[in-house]
Amino acid sequence: MATPLTTGSAANDAAQYTTAEIQPSPNALILAFVSSVRRPLTSVTLNTPALSSPGLTWEVVDTVATSDNERRLTCLRARGPAPAKAPVVISFADQIQDLCAWSLVEYADVDATGVSGSGAIGFSKQLTGTGTRLDGTFAPADPTRDHTIAAILLRTPTGTQAPPVTPGAGFTEIHEQTPSQPAGKALALQTQDAAPGVTAVGWTWTGSQDAAALVVGIKAPRTGNPVTGNPSIDFARQYEPILHLHPSESFVPVNAKRYVEAAALWAAKVPFDDKNGWGTTPLVKSGQLSAITTEPGDFLGKPDHILADTTNERFLEVGGWKNSAEASEPDVSATSTNLYVDRQEILRRFGTDLADSKFWYHVELFDTARLKALAGTSTSGLDLTQTLSNFANPILLCYYFFYPAHEQSVGDDGCPNVEAKEFATHAGDWHCCAVLLDGEGPPSPDTYAPLFFGITGSRPTPDTKGVFRPHAFDPEGRIALKVEPWRKGSATTPVQPDVVDGHPQFYVARGSHSMYATPGDHEVSPYEDSKAPAGCGRYDSPSAVPPATPETPGTPAQTDSFTENGWVILLVKMRAGFVLGPIGALVGLVAGIIEGWPKAFPPFGAEGAPPTTPPGVDPPNPDAAPTAAGQGITVRPKDLAIPGVSENLFDWVSDQGVSSPAGRNYDFVVDRAAQVWWPSDDGTKGFRGRWGQRVTSDPVPHRAGVKFPEFWKMMLTALEQGFGEGTLSRP
């Protein structure tokens, strides 16, 4: 139960109040409930209080106001290793309050993860009502172990004394304050808590009153994560994520080493999207690759197998290709087109001989020294070393998810052609959930707390001012890593991610595998401007337009000339429109696009006439994540109970020392020195090719397999962007 620290109130007008001296226990969760009243004859919105005390950083858990907005109740939390014996200062940012009351308590035996006690907060809930009682229900994360604390604020009529408040069944009162002014305003603040097993809260009093309340769940210490002494494993198990997949999803995360062992290895020469540079046979046939020197097969680490330079590329292929009629092309031949990947064959393989590779992630822990060394090598134009200087001892935990294929089309509403359907669909799809932590001493989940998290996927749309949330693309502009504060909300972002026993929950979009902290559809802006598709996917981008063909005297002008036809029409129409002002410019632009685009940007790599819809920039389809937890497959830490989810639950099988019947060994902890399928830190060794086959007529590329991104760099780059733009607060 809660240990009271102090309570008090003040009836004088002030913008700052000071509590009695308190001595919090080291690493205990400290909660403060603060209520205040607006001054008479004013209509300002009451500020949320800010607290300060030595050795503690206070963060808001939740806040609620009465129906007339005259009174506000706020819960704040703090936790620190060595809080000083001192009073707590309550400030309202120079806004004068008429009354103020407070109640401070602590809980010693709680979940120790998170910043300033964030890991110990299981939930918060607001309640409001009018009458002589207020009731509500709640759902603790662990009903058998979690405690609950609640606070209520009564709006007492002017000139009257607040009535006593009686706690409901299962709750015990902690504090009660009833400050008032002679012939003036008054309020009541009462706090109470309950032992595990209680799921309903209530209060009663005499006389009808407006009431506002907060109910907060206090999480018990985490269980089920035995300490191994290996930081990579201990952190991996502590923050192992929960993935909610869409019910129509075809692919799930699989073991990347199993993919290597099943794949064929091909060599490609520039131009890489020309099958003539691949040959008709792979370097190593399907099923004959070995990822470790001591295991049977042709070792992937041979110099010729990992060759990567400006003229040579290697790619892994599972499942083969198909043509524009979606007929299977398992090989490369003189008559094959090799335009698209054959996802049906990939799906078949991972439902049969590769089915045992499912529900696997790989994990990598970057310690402080390695992070700083890598940051010093960055040539992105941003000072990533300066980014890390915002932290004492930063470490980065990365979970890598490999999906056998990626599905992302454009123009669902008006583009039935195969080019739109297959526009950004490819074999091989790498994603990452990254957690940046900071702490003191040797890295341990008990002494390091998460500060920021990053999740990959499509870039979300900008806000109404055209500003994107912090993100960074991979070098090919195909996947973005989006960064947010860990469990610390703001005026523009909610508290996220949601956690179950400290494990973050993410909702995975169908096909694209973009991860989101919230369910439902998400509008996206997935492509950099220079790589946006047009003409129902028939045009990758302006950079993919065939070069103009010089005219030969005596021959007709080329109809696909970049300068002589399409652009001329486009520019002439736009210029004519500008004469008529902004509206005319828009009309001219549309007319220019409709008439000139097919000539400026002819189709490539596919047969057929241009689409009947006007060929402008294709609208991206929204990312469709599941609308609720449990709607589709849920992948979870072993045996973890997920509230509201009882079906289609699958445990992560990632582990160390896993052996197959064929005698091959698997380890979920990344070791770049021993595991050749990961590129080395300096980018000169390891496999640096594509996870998924190359396809023809794909110069951007959009449909080729991906290269493994430097997720650490994307994380730090997005952080620096957020710090620089002010969309993220420096710690």
Secondary structure, DSSP 8 states (H G I E B T S, - for coil): --EEEEEEEE-S-BSEEE---B---TT-EEEEEEEEEE-TT--------EEEBTTB--EEEEEEE-TTSSEEEEEEEE--SS--SB--EEE-TT--EEEEEEEEEEESSS---SGGGGGGEEEEEEEEEEEEEEEEE---SSTTT-EEEEEEEEEE-TTS-----EE-TTEEEEEEE--B-TTS-EEEEEEEEE-TT--EEEEEEEEEEEEEEEEEEE-----S----S-HHHHHHHHH--EEEE-TT-----B-HHHHHHH-EEEEEESSTT-GGGT-SS-SB-TT-EESSTTSSSEETTSTTTS--SSSEEEEEESS-EE-TT--EE-S--SS----EE-HHHHHHHTTTTTGGGBS--EEEEE-HHHHHHHHTT--SSS-HHHHHTTSSS-EEEEEEEEEEEE---B-TTT--SHHHHTTT-EEEEEEEEEEEEEESSS--TTTEEEEEEEEEES-B---TTS---SEEE-TTSS-EEEEEETT---SSS-S---EETTEEEEEE-TTT--EESS-SEE-B--S-GGG--BTTTTB--GGGS-------TTS---TT-IIIIIHHHHHHHHHHHHTT-HHHHHHHHHHHHHHHHHHHS---SS-S---SS--SB--B--EE--SSTTSS-EEESTT---TT--SSEEE----SSEE-TTS-EE-SB--TTT-TTS--TTSSSS--SEES---SS-SS-SSS-EE---HHHHHHHHHHHHHHHTSS---
